[in-house]
Structure formats: structure tokens, C-alpha cells
């Protein structure tokens, strides 16, 4: 799987939770400039550990009113999955 495909999957999962609507909003949620997501996809850049942590922490800090009631369980599972990705990424030796 290409980096941009993994990146897109995380974006789409976040979007399906009803938390964001645009790529710019996703970039901001990751603590980056508005054009970051689309630029990263174009060059098949890997999602950095820092951006992944920022995204996960931002999702955990959302107030209950910001997440549709029907999506709260999905959000909890999604953040668990992101933490597992973070752990895996952190344990991978630098090449």
C-alpha cells in the first residue's frame, strides 16, 4: 500500500466520523498548514509520527458535542487504532 493510500484512508475515516469536511480541516486537525494534506499526497509522503500524534490527541480532546452521538463508539475505536499505529511507527527502526 502506498503512503498516500494510507494517508487517504486516515483522512476518510476522520471525515466519516463527521468531525471534518475538507482536506484543509484535516490538515489543521493534524496541526499543519491547510494545504499540507493535499501536498503530502501528491508526493506520496508518509504521515509523520508527529502529525499522527497531533491528530490522535486532537480527536481525543474533542468535546462530546462535536461528535455525533451515533459516531462516538467509532471515534473511540479509531483513536485506539491510531495509537496502535503510533506505537508501531515508534518501534520501527530509522533507516
RALIN-V803897 format. One record per residue. N is the residue number from 0. SS is DSSP state (helix for helix, strand for strand, loop for the rest). D_LAST is the distance of its C-alpha to the last C-alpha in Angstrom with 2 decimals. Layout:
# RALIN-V803897
n=[N N]
ss=[SS SS]
d_last=[D_LAST D_LAST]
This chain:
# RALIN-V803897
n=[0 1 2 3 4 5 6 7 8 9 10 11 12 13 14 15 16 17 18 19 20 21 22 23 24 25 26 27 28 29 30 31 32 33 34 35 36 37 38 39 40 41 42 43 44 45 46 47 48 49 50 51 52 53 54 55 56 57 58 59 60 61 62 63 64 65 66 67 68 69 70 71 72 73 74 75 76 77 78 79 80 81 82 83 84 85 86 87 88 89 90 91 92 93 94]
ss=[loop loop helix helix helix helix helix helix helix helix helix helix helix helix helix helix loop loop loop loop loop loop helix helix helix helix helix helix helix loop loop loop loop loop loop helix helix helix helix helix helix helix loop loop loop loop loop loop helix helix helix helix helix helix helix helix helix helix helix helix helix loop loop helix helix helix loop loop helix helix helix helix helix helix helix helix helix helix helix helix helix helix helix helix helix helix helix helix helix helix helix loop loop loop loop]
d_last=[18.79 17.68 16.19 19.62 21.44 19.80 20.48 24.03 24.66 23.98 26.22 28.91 28.93 29.44 32.10 33.89 34.40 36.57 34.66 33.69 35.24 33.13 29.63 30.57 31.49 28.20 26.33 28.60 28.08 24.33 25.41 24.73 27.11 29.21 27.62 23.99 23.86 25.49 23.48 20.14 21.49 22.67 19.33 17.61 15.48 13.80 15.87 14.39 14.75 17.46 19.38 19.31 20.68 23.20 24.38 24.84 26.72 28.82 29.80 30.81 32.89 34.91 38.57 40.33 42.32 39.29 38.42 40.97 42.49 41.70 37.94 37.48 36.56 34.03 32.48 32.23 30.52 28.17 27.09 26.58 24.31 22.33 22.00 20.70 18.04 17.18 17.12 14.88 12.37 12.70 12.22 8.94 6.28 3.79 0.00]
